[in-house]
Amino acid sequence: MDYALKLEKVNKRYGDFELSDITFSVPKGSIVGMVGKNGAGKTTTLKAILNLISIDSGKIEVLGKEYTDTQIREDIGVVFADSDFNEEYNSVKVNSLMRKIYKKWDEKYYYELCDRFEISKEKKVKEYSRGMKMKLKLCVALAHHPSLLLLDEATSGLDPIVRENVLDILFEYTENAQHSVILSSHITSDLERISDYILFVENGKIRFFEEKDTLLESYAIIRCKEEDIKRIPQEIIRGTQRGNYGCDILINNQNNVSKDLITDRVSIEDIILFLSKENER
C-alpha cells in the first residue's frame, strides 16, 4: 500500500503537555477524520507534520520524503482555523499573492472555487464572516493542486449548506487516488460521512486509528438494566453510562452477547463520548 503520510513514534513536549509516541500512516486516496477534545494534541500533530514545530524524537515522512525537502510544501494544502489573510486583502489580492508563492497556482480554478463558495471579489477580508474566511482559505488550499490536504476545523463556522459543499469538494478531490486528506473536526457527523479512517487523539496520545466502517461494525450499544451488566463479558465492555432508567453499555464484540440483550448501532460520536468518559474515571 502506498502512503501519503507516515508518523513513527513522534514525541513533542510543550511545558506540561506532551505528544507521546504518535504513530499512524495515511494511505493515498483516503480521508482521515481526526477527533479529540480541545487541547488533545490534534493541531500540534498537524503542525509537527508541517514542520512548523520541531519534534523531540521520531520520524515524519510526507509524500515519501522527510518534510525538510522544501519542494513538499508545493504539494500540501493547509487550512488552520487560527490563521487569516491580511485584513485589507480581497480575493483578487489573495490571488496575486498566491500566484507568487506557488509554482502550480491555478488562477482559473481558484476563481471557480471562489464562485462556487460565493466569495466576493470586492469585499475585504475584514468584512468577511468567520465562515467566509474559512471558505477563502479552502479555495487557496485547493488552488495549487496539492497531493495532501491538512484541514484543521475547516468546516467550523460554516452553515449546513456550505459544509455540504465543502464535503462534496473533498469527495471530488479524493477521486484522484493520489490525493489524501486529514480533516480535524468536532463535527463528527461530517467525519462519519466522508472519512475512510478515524484518528482519535486524547491527552497527546493516539487512542485509536481505525477504518471507519470497521469501527461502526464492531462497536454497539447495549441498553439494559443494572443487573444485566454481569451477563456481558467484561473484556468487551468499553464504556458505561448509567441513568435513572437503566444503563447504556458500549461493547466492541457483538458476537459474545446474549441474543436477548438489545443492541443498537453506534455513531462515531457515541464511540468517542463513551471512551472519553470512561477514561476520565
N, C-alpha and C positions, 0 to 999 in steps of 0.2 A: 504493500500500500504506500502511495506517495503522500507525504505530509507537507502542509503549508507552514506548520509551526511545531517546534518541539521545545519543551522546557524540561530540564532534568535537574532535580534536587536544587532548585533555586532558593536561596536564602537572602533575606534583607532585613536588617534591624533598624527601626526608627524609634529611638527613645525606648518607651515601654511597649512598642508594637513590633511584631516580627512576622515576616513571611517565612514559613518553615517548610522546607523540602517540597516546594511546588513542582510537581511533575505531571505533565499531560502532553498529548500530541493531537494536533488538529488535522484530520485528513483533508486533502484537497477536494474541493467541490462540496464542502459541508458547512453548515451553520451551527455554531456552538452558542448556546444560551448560557450566560454567566449570571448566577444568582447569589445573593447573600445580603446580609444587613449592611447598612452604612457603617463604614469602618472595618468591614470584614477583610479587606485586602484586595478587592476587585480592581479599583483604579490603580493601586500600587503595582499590581501584577501587569496591567496594561502598560504602565509607564516603564516598567522593567523591560518588557518586550520591545518597546520603542527606544530603549537605551537613553531615556530621559532621566533615569536614575541609575546609578551603578549598583550592581548586586554584590553581596559579600562573598558568595560562592555559588557554584552551579554553572549550568550551561544553557544558553538560549540560541536556538537555530531558527532563522526566519527564511522561508523560501530556499532552503538548502544552504544558507550561508549564515555566518555569525553577523550580528547587526552592525559590527564595526565597519562593514562594507557600505560606504555611503550610497552606492547605487540602489541598495534595497529601499531607500526612502522613496524613490520613484514608484515603487511597486506596492506601497502601503497607503491606504486611505484611512484617515483618522478623524473621529469626532469625539471631543471631550465636552461634557456638559459645562465645565467651568472655564472654557476658553471662548473668546469672542474676537471679532474683527474690529478694526478701528471704528469708533462710533460715527465718524464723519464719512465713512465709505458708503457707497451704494453698490448694487450688484455689478454694475459696469466697472467701477473702480476695482472691485474684488477680482473681476476677470482680468483686468490689466495687470494686477499684481501677480496673480497665479500663473499667468502666461510666462512671466519671467522666472518663476520658480521651478515649474515642472516642464521637462522636455516633451512629455507626452500630453500636455494640456490640450484638451479638445474643446475649443470655444463653442462650436456648434452644439455639441452635446450638453455643455454647461447651460447654454441658454434654453435648450429643450427641457432640461430638468427644472430650470427656473420657471418656465412657463407651466410646466406640469404642477409645480407647487404654488403657482400664482404669486411669484415673487416680483414685486415692482422694480423697474429699472431706475425709477426716480427717487424712491424713498431712501433715506439714510438709515444705517444700522441703528442709530439711536432712536429711531421712530418705530423699530420693529418690536413686536411682541416676543415673548420668550420662545414661543412656538415657531415664529417666523425666523428667528435667529438660528434655531436648530435646523430648519429646512435649508437655509443658506449653507450651513456647514455641511450638510449631507450632499448638496449639489457639488460643492468643492471637493469633498472626499471622493466622489464618484467620477468627476470630470477628467481626471488624468488616467483613467482606466487602470486602477491598481489590481493586483492579484490577490491582495489580502485587505479586508476591511476590519478595523478595530473601532467599535462604536460603544461609547460609554454613556448610557442613559439617553440614547439617540431618539427614543420615542417619548421621553418625558416632556410634558408641557404641550403635547400635540393633541388636538381633538380626535375623536374616534375615526372620523373620515380620513384625516390626513395620516393617522397612524396606519390605517389600512393601505393607503397609498404607498407609504414607506415600506411596509412589509411586502407588498407586491413588487416593488423595485428590487428588494433584496432577493426575492424568489427569482426574478429575471436575471439578476446578477449571477447567481449560482447555477443557472442553467449552463454556464460555461464551467466545465469540470475542473478547470484550473483556478477558479475563484473560490475563496473561502471567507467566512465571516465569524468574528466573535462579537456578540451583542450582549453587553451588560445591561440588565433592566430589572426594575422592580415590578414591571407589569408581566407577571408570569403567564397570563393568557396569551400575550404576544409570543413569548418564547415557546409555549406549548404548540402554538400553531405552526411556527416556521422552523424550529430547531431540529437538527438531527441528533445533537448531543446536548446534555445538560451538565454544566460545571458548577458545583455548589461549593462556595468558599465560605469558611467560617473561622473566625479568630485567627486569620493568617494561614490557615491550612485548608487543603482540599478535603472536603467531607466525602464527595464522590464525583466521579466523572464517568457518566454512563450514556449509552444510547437512550434517547428519549422514549422510543417505543418499548424498549426493554424495561425501563423504569415503570411505565404505565401498565405494562402487562404483569410485572412481578409483584407490584405493591397492590394492596387493597385495604379497605377499612371494614372492620367487623363492628357492628353496632349490637351491643349485648348488655346484659345485667352484670353487676359486680361479681356475682357468684359464678358467672360463666367464664371469667378470665382464667381460672385454673384449668379449664378444659382446652386452653390454647397453648401449644408448645412454647415455652419461654424463649427458645432460641430464634423464633420467627417474629417475635414482637419487637417493633422498632419505635413505638411511641404509644402513649396512653393519655386520653383526655377524659376526665370524669365530670359528669354533670348531675343535675338533680334527678334525671330520669334514666340514667344508665351510663354506659361507657362507650367511647369510640376507641378502637384499638387499631393502630397501623401495623400491618404484617407484610412480610416480603416473600411469603411462600404459601399460596392458597391451597396447594395440594395436600398439605398436612393438617387441614382444618376440617373438623366435623361438618358433614353436609347440612346439618340442621341449624348451623350458625350462619346468619345472613351476612354476606359480604357485598360491599358497594365498590364501584370503580373510584379511582382517585384521580386528582389533578396534580400537576407539578406543585401548585401552591399547597395542597394538602400535605404532600410529602415534606416539603421544606418547613412548613409550620410545625408538623409533628416532630421532626428531627431536631429542630431548633429548640422547642420547648423541653424535649426530653433531655437535651444536652445542658439545659440551664439548671436541672435539678441536682 
